[in-house]
Amino acid sequence: MEQQTNTASLKIKRTVAALAAIGVLGAGGAMVIHQNNAGANAAAGAPAVPVAAAVAPATAAAPLVALPDFSQIAARNSPAVVNISVTGSTKVAYDPSAQAGNDDFGNDPFFEFFRRFQGPQGGQRGGRDVPTHGLGSGFIVSPDGVIMTNAHVVRDAREVTVKLNDRREFRAKVLGSDPKTDIAVLKIDANNLPVVPLGHSSDLKVGEWVLAIGSPYGFDSTVTAGVVSAKGRSLPDDSNVPFIQTDVAVNPGNSGGPLFNTRGEVVGINSQIYSQTGGFQGLSFAIPIDLASRIKDQIVATGKASHAKLGVTVQEVNQGFADSFKLATPEGALVANVERGSPADKAGLKSGDVVRKVNGQRIIGSADLPALVGTSLPGDKISMDVWRDGKIVSLTATLGNAADKVAEVAKSDSAAGKVKLGLALRPLQSDEKREAGISAGLLVEDAGGAAANAGVQPGDVLLSVNGRPVNTVEQVRDVVEKSAKSVALLIQRGPDKIFIPVRLG
C-alpha cells in the first residue's frame, strides 16, 4: 500500500512538471487535487475529502461564485403571496366560426394582456359582452388585509376572490386602481395575516438574482428565479413606468405577484412579458416597488392616484441630432413641443432644448425624462440641465397635475426658395397662418434629396433649424451653411410637431 501511495505521488509531481513546462502552471505553481479514493487517503494517514479538482495559478485565483439558495425566501414569503381570481365581462368581436374549440384561456382578457405586443388579429363582426374568468397574483402588505396587485388583473371585475396560501378564501374589495402604472390595491376582511417585507428597487443592480412567486396558469405558490437584465426599461405604452427587466419565467397568472431580491424583500411587481406566443420567451417586466408603494399609499389614503406633468413632447437624441446641436454624445431628451401654460412653459423650456439632467440624474434616452417625471408628485420641484445654443442652461419647474387640462400650444410659421437640403420653401399667406394657428415658419412646397430621404413631405411647415426659428429662406441657408454633418429640422405636420434629422452631403 505504501508503494502504491509513493507511485501516485510521483505521478502527480510529473503531471505538475509537465503542466509547468507548457505554461499551464507558472514556475512554482501549485496543483491541488482532492482525490475521490477515500481508501488511499486513509492509508496515507489523511482524512477523506470531497470529490473536487481544480488547477490554480500561483498569481491570482478566480473567485468562487456561489449560486443562491432561494428555499428560505420561498418558505418565509409564500404564505403572504395570494392567488386572485376574478369574474367579469368584456366586449369581444363576434365571430361564430371561432366559438368552437376555445380553451380555458381563449376568453381570458388577462391572457390577451400578455399578448399586447402582437398586432391585431382578424377582423371584427360586431361586439358582444361575454363572461370572463381571470387569474392573477398579489401579495399582502398589511396584517389587516391590504393587498397589492396589477390593475389589469382586476380590470372590469364584478367579483374578486382572494385565496390565501393556507387555502382560506375571501371576497376582496378593490380600494382603487391606477391603469397608468398598472397598480391596484385590494382589501380583505381578515387580521393577523403574514406580510412581505418591502425593499428598495433603487438598490437593485443589473445581474443581481431575483425570485418570483405567483400563480401562473392557476398553479399556486410557483417559484421561478433569474437575474435582473436591465433597469429603467421603457415599453411601448403610455405608462412612463421605468420597468425592471428580468429573465425570470413569468406567465399568465403571475401578474401582480412579487419579485424578491436575495434578502427576501419585494423589489417589484411582475406585470408584463414580451411574447409572440402568449407564453414566456425570456423577457419579463416588473414595476419598481418604490413607484408602486407611492401609488399604493395614495390609493389607500384617497382611493385614487395623482400623476405629475411637465408638459413636453420629447424625442430620442440620435447621432444626427447630436451632430446638429454640437453635443459630444447622443444623450438626452430632445424637446419637440412645449404645451402653452404648462409647467415646462412656465420654467422656460423651449422646442429644440435637450434635457441632459434632472435633479442631477443623467438623461440617457428620451424615455428617462417622462419616467422621472412619472415617479414624482404634482407640486414637486425639479431642476433641469438643458443644452441650448451650445451651452448648459439651468431651469427649475414645479410639476403640475396630469389630470389638469392645459391650453394647446400655438402652432408655428412660414418663408420661400430652394436650398441645399432639397426643399422648396415659401412664406405662408396670412390666411394659411390663420388657418394653421401659427405666426411664422416656411411652407414646404416640394421635398427632394436629403430632406425627402429623411421624411420631410410637401405640406409640412418648417419651424426651426438646429433649434433656431426660421422665417426666411436666407435664415435656413445661413444655419445649413454653418452645419458640418447634419441639421435638425422642426417640422409641423397637421397638429403635430416633430424633429427630423437630415444628413448633409
C-alpha positions in Angstrom: 0.0 0.0 0.0 2.8 2.4 0.8 4.4 1.6 -2.6 1.1 2.5 -4.3 1.0 5.8 -2.5 4.5 6.7 -3.4 3.8 5.8 -7.1 0.7 8.1 -7.1 2.7 10.9 -5.6 5.4 10.5 -8.2 2.7 10.7 -11.0 1.3 13.9 -9.5 4.8 15.5 -9.5 5.4 14.5 -13.1 2.0 16.0 -14.0 2.8 19.3 -12.3 6.2 19.4 -14.1 4.6 18.8 -17.4 2.0 21.5 -16.9 4.6 24.0 -15.8 6.6 23.2 -18.9 3.8 24.0 -21.3 2.8 27.1 -19.4 -0.5 25.9 -17.7 1.2 26.4 -14.4 3.7 29.1 -13.6 7.0 28.2 -12.1 6.4 27.3 -8.5 2.7 26.8 -9.3 0.5 24.5 -7.2 -1.9 21.8 -8.3 -4.5 20.9 -5.7 -6.1 17.6 -6.1 -8.9 16.2 -3.9 -8.9 12.5 -4.6 -12.1 10.5 -4.6 -10.3 7.5 -3.3 -11.0 7.5 0.4 -9.0 4.4 0.9 -5.8 5.9 -0.4 -6.2 8.9 1.8 -6.9 6.8 4.8 -3.8 4.7 4.1 -1.7 7.8 3.9 -3.0 8.9 7.3 -5.0 11.8 5.8 -8.7 12.4 6.3 -11.1 11.8 3.5 -12.0 14.9 1.3 -14.9 15.7 -1.0 -14.8 15.0 -4.7 -13.4 18.1 -6.4 -10.4 19.1 -8.6 -9.0 22.5 -9.6 -5.9 23.9 -11.2 -5.0 27.2 -9.6 -2.3 29.6 -11.0 0.1 30.9 -8.4 -0.7 34.5 -9.3 -4.5 35.1 -8.9 -7.2 32.5 -8.3 -10.6 33.2 -9.8 -13.2 34.0 -7.2 -15.8 31.3 -6.5 -19.4 32.4 -7.1 -22.0 30.6 -5.0 -25.4 30.1 -6.5 -28.2 31.5 -4.2 -30.4 29.2 -2.3 -34.0 30.6 -2.5 -35.6 27.9 -0.4 -35.7 30.0 2.8 -37.0 33.0 0.9 -39.8 30.9 -0.7 -40.7 29.3 2.7 -40.8 32.6 4.5 -42.7 34.6 2.0 -45.0 32.2 0.2 -47.7 32.5 3.0 -48.1 36.2 2.1 -48.5 35.6 -1.6 -52.1 35.2 -2.7 -54.0 33.8 -5.7 -56.5 36.2 -7.2 -59.5 35.1 -9.3 -61.9 37.5 -10.9 -65.2 37.2 -12.8 -66.5 39.9 -15.0 -67.4 40.6 -18.6 -65.7 42.0 -21.6 -66.8 43.1 -25.1 -65.3 40.9 -27.8 -65.5 40.7 -31.5 -68.2 38.2 -32.5 -67.0 35.5 -34.8 -69.2 32.4 -34.8 -66.6 30.3 -36.6 -64.2 30.9 -33.7 -66.5 29.8 -30.9 -65.8 26.1 -31.2 -62.7 24.8 -29.6 -61.9 27.7 -27.3 -59.7 26.6 -24.5 -60.0 27.9 -20.9 -57.7 30.8 -21.7 -59.2 31.8 -25.0 -61.7 34.3 -23.4 -59.3 35.3 -20.7 -58.6 39.1 -21.0 -55.5 38.7 -18.9 -54.1 36.1 -21.3 -54.7 38.7 -24.0 -52.9 41.3 -22.0 -49.7 39.3 -22.2 -50.1 39.3 -26.0 -50.3 43.1 -26.2 -47.1 43.3 -28.2 -48.7 41.3 -31.0 -50.5 43.0 -33.9 -54.3 42.9 -34.2 -55.7 39.5 -35.2 -58.6 39.2 -37.5 -61.5 41.4 -38.2 -64.5 42.4 -36.1 -68.0 41.3 -36.9 -69.7 43.3 -34.2 -69.2 43.1 -30.4 -71.0 41.4 -27.5 -70.4 41.1 -23.8 -69.2 37.7 -22.7 -68.4 36.5 -19.1 -64.7 36.3 -18.3 -62.7 34.5 -15.6 -59.3 35.7 -14.9 -56.4 34.7 -12.7 -53.6 36.7 -11.1 -51.4 37.0 -8.1 -50.9 39.5 -5.3 -49.1 39.9 -2.0 -50.2 41.1 1.5 -48.5 44.3 2.7 -50.6 44.9 5.9 -51.7 42.4 8.6 -55.3 43.7 8.3 -55.6 42.5 4.7 -54.3 45.2 2.4 -53.1 43.5 -0.9 -51.2 44.9 -3.9 -51.6 43.5 -7.4 -51.8 44.8 -11.0 -54.6 47.0 -12.2 -55.1 44.8 -15.3 -55.8 41.8 -13.0 -59.0 43.4 -11.6 -60.0 45.4 -14.6 -63.7 45.1 -15.4 -64.1 42.7 -12.5 -67.5 42.2 -10.9 -66.2 39.9 -8.2 -62.7 39.4 -6.8 -61.8 36.4 -4.8 -58.5 36.1 -2.9 -57.2 32.7 -1.9 -54.5 32.5 0.8 -51.6 30.1 1.0 -53.5 28.2 3.8 -56.4 27.7 1.3 -58.8 30.2 3.0 -60.8 32.3 0.6 -62.1 35.9 0.9 -64.2 38.2 -1.2 -62.0 41.3 -1.8 -62.9 44.9 -2.2 -61.0 47.0 -4.8 -59.8 50.1 -2.8 -58.5 51.7 -6.0 -56.9 51.0 -9.3 -54.4 53.1 -11.4 -54.2 52.0 -15.0 -51.4 54.5 -15.7 -48.9 52.5 -13.5 -50.9 49.2 -13.5 -51.2 49.2 -9.7 -54.3 48.1 -7.8 -54.9 47.8 -4.1 -57.4 45.3 -2.6 -58.7 44.8 1.0 -60.0 41.6 2.6 -61.7 41.3 5.9 -59.0 39.5 7.9 -56.4 40.2 10.6 -53.0 38.9 11.8 -52.1 38.0 8.2 -48.5 37.3 7.2 -46.9 40.2 5.2 -43.9 40.5 2.8 -41.1 42.9 3.6 -40.7 45.7 1.1 -37.2 46.7 -0.2 -36.0 49.4 -2.5 -35.9 48.8 -6.2 -33.3 51.7 -6.5 -30.8 49.4 -4.8 -31.1 46.7 -7.5 -28.2 46.1 -9.8 -28.2 44.6 -13.3 -27.1 40.9 -13.0 -28.5 40.5 -9.4 -30.5 37.4 -8.7 -34.3 37.8 -8.2 -37.1 35.5 -7.4 -40.8 35.5 -8.4 -43.6 33.8 -6.6 -47.1 33.6 -8.1 -49.8 31.5 -9.7 -49.0 31.0 -13.4 -52.0 29.4 -15.1 -53.5 28.9 -11.6 -50.7 26.8 -10.2 -50.4 28.3 -6.7 -47.1 29.2 -5.0 -45.0 28.6 -8.0 -41.4 29.8 -7.6 -39.2 30.9 -10.5 -35.8 32.7 -10.5 -33.5 34.6 -12.7 -31.4 37.8 -12.9 -32.1 41.5 -13.5 -31.5 42.0 -17.2 -31.9 45.8 -17.3 -33.3 48.7 -15.3 -35.4 51.7 -16.3 -36.8 50.0 -19.3 -39.4 51.9 -21.2 -42.1 49.9 -23.0 -44.3 51.0 -26.0 -47.3 52.2 -23.9 -48.2 55.4 -22.1 -47.4 54.3 -18.6 -44.0 56.0 -18.2 -43.0 53.3 -15.8 -39.3 52.6 -15.6 -39.7 48.8 -15.6 -37.2 46.3 -14.2 -36.4 43.8 -16.9 -35.6 40.2 -15.8 -35.3 36.8 -17.3 -37.4 35.3 -14.6 -40.1 33.0 -16.0 -43.4 34.8 -15.8 -46.6 33.6 -17.4 -50.3 34.5 -17.4 -51.4 34.3 -13.7 -48.1 35.6 -12.4 -49.4 39.2 -13.0 -49.4 41.2 -9.7 -47.1 38.8 -7.9 -44.0 39.9 -6.1 -40.4 40.0 -7.3 -37.9 39.4 -4.4 -34.2 40.2 -4.1 -31.8 37.7 -2.4 -32.6 39.3 1.0 -36.2 38.3 0.6 -37.5 41.8 0.1 -40.1 42.8 -2.6 -38.4 45.0 -5.2 -41.0 44.8 -7.9 -44.5 43.7 -9.1 -44.5 41.3 -12.1 -46.6 43.0 -14.7 -45.8 42.1 -18.4 -43.9 39.9 -20.7 -42.7 40.3 -24.2 -44.1 37.5 -26.2 -45.3 36.4 -29.6 -47.0 33.3 -28.3 -48.7 34.4 -25.1 -46.1 32.5 -23.0 -42.8 33.3 -21.5 -40.0 33.9 -24.0 -37.2 35.2 -21.8 -38.2 38.8 -21.2 -40.4 39.8 -18.2 -41.0 43.2 -16.7 -41.8 44.3 -13.2 -43.0 47.6 -11.8 -40.4 49.0 -9.3 -41.7 48.8 -5.7 -40.5 52.3 -5.0 -43.1 53.6 -7.5 -45.7 51.0 -6.6 -45.5 51.9 -2.9 -46.2 55.6 -3.6 -49.2 54.7 -5.7 -50.4 52.3 -3.0 -50.2 55.0 -0.3 -52.2 57.4 -2.4 -54.9 54.8 -3.2 -55.2 53.8 0.5 -55.5 57.5 1.5 -57.7 58.9 -1.2 -58.9 56.0 -3.4 -57.0 57.2 -6.5 -53.5 58.2 -7.6 -52.3 61.5 -9.0 -49.5 61.9 -11.5 -47.1 64.7 -12.2 -46.9 66.5 -15.5 -44.2 68.6 -17.1 -45.9 69.3 -20.4 -43.5 68.5 -23.1 -43.2 66.1 -26.1 -39.7 64.6 -26.4 -37.7 62.7 -29.0 -34.6 60.5 -28.9 -31.3 62.2 -29.5 -29.6 60.2 -32.2 -26.2 60.8 -33.7 -27.6 63.1 -36.3 -29.2 65.3 -33.7 -26.0 65.2 -31.6 -24.1 66.5 -34.6 -26.7 69.2 -35.3 -26.8 70.5 -31.8 -23.0 70.1 -31.3 -23.4 67.5 -28.5 -20.4 65.4 -27.6 -22.6 62.3 -27.1 -26.1 61.4 -28.4 -27.7 61.5 -25.0 -30.7 63.4 -23.6 -34.3 64.2 -24.3 -34.9 66.5 -27.3 -37.9 68.8 -26.7 -40.1 68.8 -29.8 -43.1 70.6 -28.3 -43.9 72.6 -25.1 -47.5 73.0 -24.1 -48.6 76.6 -23.6 -49.2 77.3 -19.9 -47.7 74.0 -18.8 -45.0 73.7 -16.1 -42.4 73.4 -18.8 -43.5 76.6 -20.5 -43.5 78.5 -17.2 -40.0 77.1 -16.4 -38.7 78.5 -19.8 -38.2 75.2 -21.6 -38.3 75.6 -25.4 -38.5 73.5 -28.5 -35.0 72.5 -29.5 -33.8 72.2 -26.0 -32.1 69.0 -25.0 -32.7 68.0 -21.4 -29.4 66.4 -20.1 -30.0 66.1 -16.4 -33.0 66.1 -14.0 -32.3 66.6 -10.3 -28.6 65.7 -11.0 -29.5 62.4 -12.7 -28.3 61.9 -16.3 -30.9 61.6 -19.0 -29.5 59.0 -21.4 -32.6 58.2 -23.6 -35.7 60.3 -24.2 -37.8 57.9 -22.1 -35.7 58.7 -19.0 -37.4 62.1 -18.7 -41.1 61.0 -18.6 -40.0 58.1 -16.3 -38.5 60.6 -13.8 -41.5 62.9 -14.0 -43.8 59.9 -13.6 -42.2 58.9 -10.3 -42.8 62.4 -8.9 -45.9 64.0 -7.5 -47.8 67.1 -8.5 -46.2 70.1 -6.8 -42.7 68.6 -6.7 -39.9 70.8 -8.0 -37.3 69.5 -10.4 -34.1 71.1 -11.6 -33.0 70.6 -15.2 -29.7 71.0 -17.0 -30.7 71.9 -20.6 -28.4 72.1 -23.6 -29.3 75.3 -25.6 -27.3 77.2 -28.2 -24.1 75.2 -27.4 -24.2 75.6 -23.6 -25.9 74.3 -20.5 -28.8 76.3 -19.0 -30.3 75.5 -15.6 -34.0 75.6 -15.2 -36.4 74.8 -12.4 -40.0 73.6 -12.9 -42.9 73.0 -10.5 -44.7 69.9 -11.8 -48.4 70.1 -12.4 -51.2 67.5 -12.3 -51.6 65.3 -15.3 -55.3 65.5 -14.9 -55.3 69.2 -15.4 -56.2 70.5 -18.9 -53.7 72.8 -20.5 -54.4 75.1 -23.4 -52.8 73.8 -26.7 -49.6 75.3 -27.7 -49.8 77.8 -30.6 -48.7 76.3 -33.9 -46.0 78.0 -36.0 -44.7 79.7 -39.2 -43.6 80.5 -42.9 -40.9 81.5 -45.8 -39.6 80.9 -49.7 -37.0 79.3 -52.2 -34.7 76.2 -52.9 -31.9 75.3 -50.6 -29.1 72.7 -50.2 -31.5 70.4 -48.2 -33.6 69.8 -51.3 -36.5 71.8 -50.1 -38.6 74.3 -52.0 -39.9 76.7 -49.3 -42.1 79.8 -49.3 -43.7 82.1 -46.7 -47.2 81.3 -45.6 -50.0 83.6 -46.6 -52.0 85.4 -43.9 -55.0 83.1 -44.3 -52.7 80.0 -44.1 -51.2 81.2 -40.9 -54.6 81.9 -39.5 -55.9 78.5 -40.5 -52.9 76.7 -39.1 -52.9 78.9 -36.0 -49.3 79.9 -36.4 -47.4 83.2 -36.9 -44.1 82.2 -38.6 -42.4 79.4 -40.5 -41.9 78.2 -44.0 -44.2 76.0 -46.1 -42.6 73.0 -47.8 -43.9 73.1 -51.4 -41.6 70.4 -52.6 -39.2 68.0 -50.9 -36.3 66.1 -52.5 -32.8 64.9 -51.8 -31.6 64.6 -48.3 -34.7 66.1 -46.7 -37.1 63.8 -48.6 -35.0 60.8 -47.7 -35.2 61.9 -44.0 -39.0 62.0 -44.2 -39.9 65.7 -44.9 -43.0 65.9 -47.0 -44.7 68.6 -49.2 -47.2 70.5 -47.0 -45.0 70.3 -43.9 -44.2 73.6 -42.2 -40.6 74.2 -41.3 -40.4 75.9 -37.9 -36.8 75.9 -36.9 -33.3 74.5 -37.9 -31.0 73.3 -35.2 -33.3 74.9 -32.7 -33.2 78.4 -34.4 -36.7 79.6 -35.5 -36.7 80.5 -39.3 -38.9 82.9 -41.1 -37.0 83.3 -44.3 -35.1 81.1 -46.7 -31.9 83.1 -46.0 -32.1 82.2 -42.4 -32.3 78.5 -43.4 -29.3 78.8 -45.7 -27.3 80.6 -43.0 -27.8 77.8 -40.5 -27.3 75.0 -43.0 -24.1 76.5 -44.3 -22.7 76.6 -40.8 -23.5 73.0 -40.2 -21.0 70.3 -40.9 -22.7 66.9 -40.8 -26.4 67.3 -40.3 -29.2 69.6 -39.3 -32.3 69.1 -37.1 -35.5 70.4 -38.7 -38.5 71.1 -36.5 -41.5 70.2 -38.7 -45.2 70.8 -38.1 -47.4 68.3 -39.8 -51.1 68.9 -39.1 -51.4 69.4 -35.3 -48.2 67.6 -34.5 -44.6 68.7 -34.3 -41.5 66.5 -34.8 -37.8 66.9 -35.2 -36.3 65.3 -38.3 -32.5 64.9 -38.6 -31.2 65.4 -42.1 -27.7 64.3 -43.1 -25.8 66.8 -45.2 -23.5 65.7 -48.1 
